[in-house]
Amino acid sequence: MYARSWSTPAAEGSVGRPSFVADHGLWDEEQSAAAERIEATLEDVDFVRLVFGDPHGLARSKTLTAAAFATVLRNGMNFSPGPFLFDTGHAVAVDFLGDHGIGVDEIAGAGNFVLVPDPTTFQVLPGRGPRTAWVIGDEYLRDGTAHPLSSRATLRRVLARYAEQRLTPVLGLEVEWYLTRRLDDEPGNQGNGFGLQGRAPRVSAVNAGYQFNLDSAYDSVAAVTDPLALHLLKLGLPLRSMEHESGPGQVETTFSPMSALDTADAMLLFRTVTKRFCARRGHHASFMSQPLLDAADPSGWHLNQSLTDTATGRNVFSAEGLSGGLSPSGKAYAEGLLSWAGDLFLLSVPTVNGYRRLAAEHTLAPTRVGWSFEDRTAMLRVVGSGPGAHIENRVGEPCANPYLNIAAQLFAGLDGLTGGAAPAPEEPGAAATTVPQSLAEALDAFRAGRAGQLLGASLAACLAKLKESELRRYASWCAEARPEPGRVTEWEQREYFGAY
C-alpha cells in the first residue's frame, strides 16, 4: 500500500512573497549565516512555532510543519493583522472596515502583513514529544518596510540610535509572578466572545505566603519551579535565581544581564514557556500584577539598566573615585527617565490591574517619580557602584510589552544623555511627583504627551484605541456590578489572569 503523493504549488498562499528577504535586504550577515545553519538541520525538527509579540506583549504564533517553515524562512509568511486590532479581551478596538484612524493603509479590510523569521532566535524547545522549534518573527508591510505597529521594530530603531552614539545598553530582568494549582480543567468558555471573557481559571494557593524568602516556602513551589529552572537553562536563558516572594505562591525569577533585544526576546519566551510548563503539570502561572486571590501581594517587573562604551566595554554609569554613586552620564540618563515618566508610563503599566500595585497601601511600591539610592519607594533606585553601578526602574508590571517597556526606558534615557531632558533634582527624591494612579490617568498623559516621538503616530494611535476599548469595557462592567472600591474585581481576573 502506498501513500498518495500530493502536489503543491511552488508558492503557497501563506507565503509572504518568494525571495521577500533577499529582495528587500532584510537580514544582516549574522542572520544569513544562521538561516543556512537552520536549513542544514531542519530535518531534525517536526514543527516550528513562528512567533511575534503583539501590542499587548502577548506571544502570537502559528505552528508550521518543518517543510512549510523551509519555504517561509526566506519568503516570510502572510499573517492576519487581528493581533493589532483586538484589545486584551479580544474586542475589536480598531475599526478596520471603516475609518481606523491609525494611518496604516494595509489595515483596511484586515489585509495581511508579512512575518519574517529572525534566524538568530531559532531554537529547539526541550522536552518529549514532537520536536518543536521556536523562532521570533519581525513584522513587515508588503513593500518590505518595517510595520509601523511592530513593537520589536520600535526597539530596533532605538537601538540603532545607541549604535550611532557607540553605546550598548545592558539590562537585567527581575520578574515576579504567581504559581497556583488548577482546581479543574474547565476552559471557562461559557459566556465568552469578542470582548466577553469567560470565567478565569479556578485555582488554589500553593502555600499561605507572607514568609519572605523562607526556605520552606520555596520548598512548597520547588516541585514545579526547580524543573522549570532546568528547562529555562536548557533554552539558553541566563537564569540566576528562583526566589519565593511575600504572596502565597509568589515567585521572583531573575536573570543575568543581557543586551536589550535579547532581554525583550527572553521576556517574551520566559513568560510563554513558564505558563505552558506549569499548565502541563496541573498548575497555573500568571504574570497579572495582582490576581484575585486571598492575601495576594502585587507583583512587579524591575528593569535594571546600564550602558557600556561599545569600544572599551566600560560602564558609563560608573563614577570615578571612591565615592561611588552615578557618573554624570548616569545622572543624565536618570534625568531622561524622569522627564519622560508621565508620557511613557502607559508602556510600563498597561493594564487596569497594574495600578493596584502603585497604591499607597503597599509600602514598598514605587509611587514617587524620583530617584534615590537603595530606596524602594522611588521609581528609580540606584544600585551598586564601580563597574556594577546601574539604575533599577521599579514601576513596570510583569505583563507589560517587553519591547515597548524597554524601548521606552532606553529612548528616555538617551534623551537625557543627549541633553533633551530637564535636570533631575540634586537631592535624591526631592520635588518628586506621584506616578499615575490609574490606567485612565496614564492614558490621558500618553495622549497629551510626546509618545509619538518614540512610537510613531500610527503605533501611538493604535495603542490609545486599544486602551480606550479596555477602559470602556471595564467602566461599563463597573457601572453594572458596582464593585467594592479598592478591591480587585472579577472583571480584572477574567481579563488578565488567564491571558497573562
N, C-alpha and C positions, 0 to 999 in steps of 0.2 A: 504494500500500500504506500502510495506516495502523497506527500503534501502538495497541494496546489501551489503553483508559482504565480504570485500576483504581481502584475506590472504596475509601476508607479511612475508618474511624470517626473521629468528631470528636476523641475522646480515646483515644489509643493506649495499649496495655497498659504500654508502657515509661515513659509519662509519670507523674511523681510524683502530681500532682493538679491539675486545672485551677485557675488563679489561686492556686497554692500560695504564691508570693512575696507577692502582694498581700494575701491573707487573713491572713498571719502577719507582715506588715510587716518583711520580711527585708532590704530594701535601703534605703540612705540616698539622698539626693538625687544624689550623685555616681554611684552605681551605676545609678540610674534613668535619668539622662541618658546614661550610657554604653550602656545597653541600647537606647535609642532610636537612637543612632548606629549600633550593630551592625545593628539591623533595617533601617535605611536603606541599608546597603551589603552585606547578606548575600548578595545575588545575585552578588557578585563572588567568592564563596568556593564551593569544591566540597565540602569536608569540614571538620568541626570535631572536634578531639580534646578531649573533656571529661575532665579530669584531676583526681585528688586524690592527696595524699601519704598512704600507708598508715602504720601504726605504725613500720615499719622505715625510713620516709623514702623509699621507692621510689614512683615515679610509676605509678599505676594509671589506665587510661583506657578509654574507648570512643570509637571513631571514628564520628561521625554524619554523615549527609548534611546539607547546608545546610537542606533542607526539614524534616528531623527536628529539627535544632537550633532552628529557628524556633519549634517547639512547646515544646521543652524549656526554652528560655531563661527564660520566666516561670512555668513549671509545675514545673520540676525533673524529675529522671529517677530512676526506680527503679534501685537498684544492689544487687547481692548483697553481703552482709557478709563474703564469703570473705577479702578482704584483711585484715580484723581477726582472722581465726581461724587463719591459716596462719603458721608460723614462717618463718625465712629459707630453709629447704629445702623449703617447701611441705608440711610435715607439719601435720596438724590438731592445734593446740595447745589450742584452746578447745572443750570438748565441747558443741556447740550442740544436740545431741539429748538431753542429759542435764542434770545439774546443772552448768551452766557456771561458776557462782560469780563472775560479774563484775557482777551487778546490773543488767543491761540486758535487759528482758523481750523486746524485739524480736529479740534474737539467737536465741532459742529457735526451732528449726526452720529456722534460716538465713533469717529474714524480711528483706525488703528494707528499706533506708533510702532516703532521698531526697537526691540530689546536686543542688545548686542552683548554676548557673554564677555566678561573680563577674564581672560585665561589665567591671569595671575591669582585669581581667587578660587580656582578649581581645586577641590579636594574630595576624596572618597570618605564618606561618613563611616565610622567604625560601627560594628555590630553584626549580628547574624541576619540571615535572610537575604533578599535580593541586594546585590552590590550597587549601592546608590551613591552618586556623587552630588555635590552642591556647588553651584557657581553663581556669583552675583553678576547681574547684567547692568548695563548703562542704557538709559532711555534716549532715543533719538527721534527727531522728526523724519519724515520720509525723504527730505532733501539732504540728510546727513548731518544736520546741525543738532547740537545738544538740545534735548527737550527742555523748554523753559520751565516746566513743572517738576523737573528732576531734582530731588534732594541731593543725590550724590554729585551731580554736576555742579550744584551750588557750592559744595565743599571743595570740589576740584578748582573752581575759579578762585576761591580764597587762597588755596594752597599755591596757586600759580603766582599770586602777589607776594607770598612769602618767599618763593624761589627767587623772585626779582630782587628781594632785599637780602638774599643769601642767608636766610634764616630757616630753621627747621623746627616746627612745633613738636613737642614731646608731651604725650598725655598719658594719664593713668586713670583706670576705672575703679571706682568703689560703688557697688550696686547692692541695694537692699531689696529683698523680695520675700514673699510668703510661701512656705511649703505647708500644704494642708492634705488631709486624707479624704478621698472621694467616698461619699456615702452610698452612691448608686451610679448606674451607668445611663441614667435618663439624659437625653440630649438637650432638654429644655427648649424644644421647638414649639410647644403649644403657645399659640397666640403670636408667633414670630412672623416677621415680614419686613418690608422696607421701612426702616425707622421704628420698628416694633420688636425690640429684643425680648426673647422668651426668658424663662427662668434661668438664673445663673446656676453654675454647678453647685450642688449641695455638698458641703464639706464639713469636716470637724477639725478642730485644732489637734496638733500632734503633741503639744505639751502645754503647761499652764503659763509659761512665759514669765517675764519680769525677774529673771536671774541672769543679768547681763554677763555674757562670756562664761557662764558656769559650765564646767566641763561636762557634768551630767546632762545639762540641757542640750549640749551638742550631741551627746550620745543618743538622744531621742530623735534626732534627724539624720544621724550618720549612716543608717542603713540605706538611705537614699542619696545623701549628699556626698558620701565618700565615693561610691561608684560613679556618681555624676562628675566628681572632680577628675577621676581617672579618664572618663570619657572626654572631658574637655581638654585634658592634656594630650590625648590621642589625636585630637583635632588640631594640635599645634598651638592652641591658645596659651599665652604665658600666665597661667593661673598662679596666684600667690597663696591665697588662703580662702577657706570657708569658715565663717565665724557665726556663732549664734548671737543675735541681737536681743533687744528687750522684749518685743512682742512674742506671742505664742506661735512658735514655728517660724519666726522671722530670721532670715539668714542674710548675712552680708558676704558677698563674693568680691575679692579684689584681684587685680591683675597687675603685672609688671608694666612699666612704661612702654608705649608703642608710638609709632608715627601716627599722624592724625587720621589718614584714610584707613589705616589698619585698625585703629581704635574704633572708628564708626562701623566698619565691617564686622569687627569682633563683637561689638554690642548687638548688632542685628543677629549674628549667628548664635551668640550666647543665649539670648532670650528665647529664640526659636527652639534651639536644641534642648534647653532646660525644660520648657513646657512639654515637649514631646517625650523626653526621657522620663519625667515624673509621671505623665499620663499613662505610659506603658507599664507602670508599676503601681497603678491604683491610687496615685496621688495627683494633686493639682498644684501647679506652680503659677503664681500670679505676680505681675510687676505693677499692678494697681497700687497707688500710693497708700491709701487707707481702705482696706476692704471692710465690708460689713460683717465683721467677726467680733465676738465679745473680747474686749480688752485689747483690740488691735492698736499697736503703736504705728504711726505713719512711717513709710519707707521713703528714702531719698536716694538720689544719684549724685555722688560727689565727683566732680571732674577736676583732677589735678593737672596742672598745666605749667609748662616752662618752655623756653626757647633755647636752641643751641645755635651757635655760629656754624654755618654749614662747612666752612673751610677748616676751622680749628676744632670743632666739637665742644667748645667752651659754653657753659651755661651762662647766657647773658643776663639772667636774673640774679646771679651770684654777686654779692657785694664784696669789694676788696677789703682787706684788713680783718681784724679780729672781732669787729662789732656785729658781724652777721647781718641779717635782715635782707632787704632787697636792694639791688643796684638801681641807679636812676632809670635804666631801661625797664626793670621790673616794675618800678613805681609808675612809669608812663603807661605800661601795659595795663596795670590795675586801674589807672585813670580812665582808660578806654572802656574797660568793663563796666565801671560805674556810670560813665557818661551815657552808655547805650543801654543800661539795665532796663529802663522803662520801655523803650521802643521794641526791644527784642525779648522781653520776659516771656511772652507767649510761646516762644520756641523752646524754652526750658521747662515751662509748666503749662502744657497744652490742654489739660482736661479740667472739667468741673471739680473732680475729686482731688486733684493735685493740690488745690489751695487749702484743703483741710489741714495739711501739714504745716502751713505757714501761719496758723492761728497762734495768738499769744499764749494760749494754754499749754502749748508744747515748749517747754523752757529752753530747749536746745535748738529750736527752729531758727533758720537763718532769716530773721524778719527785718533786718536793717540793711539798707543799701549803703554799705560802707565796707571798710577793710580793717583788719586787726590781726595782731599776732596771736595765734593759738586761741582765738575767741570763737566758739562755735555758734554764737548768735548772730554773727556778721555774715553777710553774703559772701565776702571774700576772706579766707583765712590764709595768712602767710605761714608757711610751714618750712622748717629746715633752714639750713644755712650752707654757705660754701657751694660746692658742686651740686648739692641736693636741694637747694632753695627752689621753692615752687609756690604757686598760688592754687588754693583749693576753692573752687566755686561750689557752694553747698546748696544752691537753690533748686537744682534740677529734680524732676520726678523720674522714677525709673522707666516709665513708658514714653518718655519724650523721644522724638525722632532723633536718632543719634547723629545723622548727617547735619540736620539743621541746628541742633543744640551745639554741636562742636563748631560748625561754621559760624554761628552767632558769636561764640566766645572768641574765636580767632580773628574774625572781622573787627570786633570791637577793640580787642587788644592791639591789633595793628594800627587802628585809627589813633589810639593813644600814643603808640610808638612814633608815628609819623606826624604828630603834632596837631591832630584834629580834635582831640578831646580836651575838655576843661580840666585844669589841675585838680587832683584829689586833695582833700584836707590834709594838712601836715600831720595833724594828730590822728592816729587811727580811730575810726569810729566817730569823729567829730562831724557835726552837722549832717548826720546820716538821716535819710528818709526811710519810710517803711515800704517794703516790697508790696506789689499789688496783692489784694486780699481776695480776689475772685477772678474767675475767667472773664467775666464781663468787664471788669476794670482793666485787665491786661489787654483784652481785645480793643477797648477804646484807645488805649495808649498805642497799640500796634497800628491801628488805622490812622491815627493822627500823627504818627511819628515818621521815622526815616527808614523803616524796614525795607522799603523798596530798593534802597541803595545796596543792600546785601542780596535780596531775593530776586530783584527784578519786578516789574509791575505785574506780570502775569502770575507768578507764584504768590506774591503778596495778596493779590485779589482772590486767588483760589483759596488760600488758607483762611482768609477772612470769611468767605462764603461757607467753608466747611465748619468753622467755629460758630458762625451765626446760626447755622442749622442745628448744631448740637445744643446751643444755648436755648434756642426757640423750643425745641422738644423738651428740654429739661424744665423750662418755665411753665410750659403747658401742663406737664405732669404735676409739678408742684401746686399749680393753681387748683387742680382737681383733688390731689391726695392730701394737701395741707400737712406736709411732714413737720415733725418737731424740729425747731431751729437748732442748728449746731450739730446735728447727728447725720451720719452717712445714710443716704437714702437707698431704698430698694432700686430706684432708677439707676443710681450710680453702680450698684452691684451688677445689675443686668447689663449695663452698658460697657463696663470695663473689666470685670473680674475674669470673664472667660477669654475675651479677645486679647487682653494684655497679660 
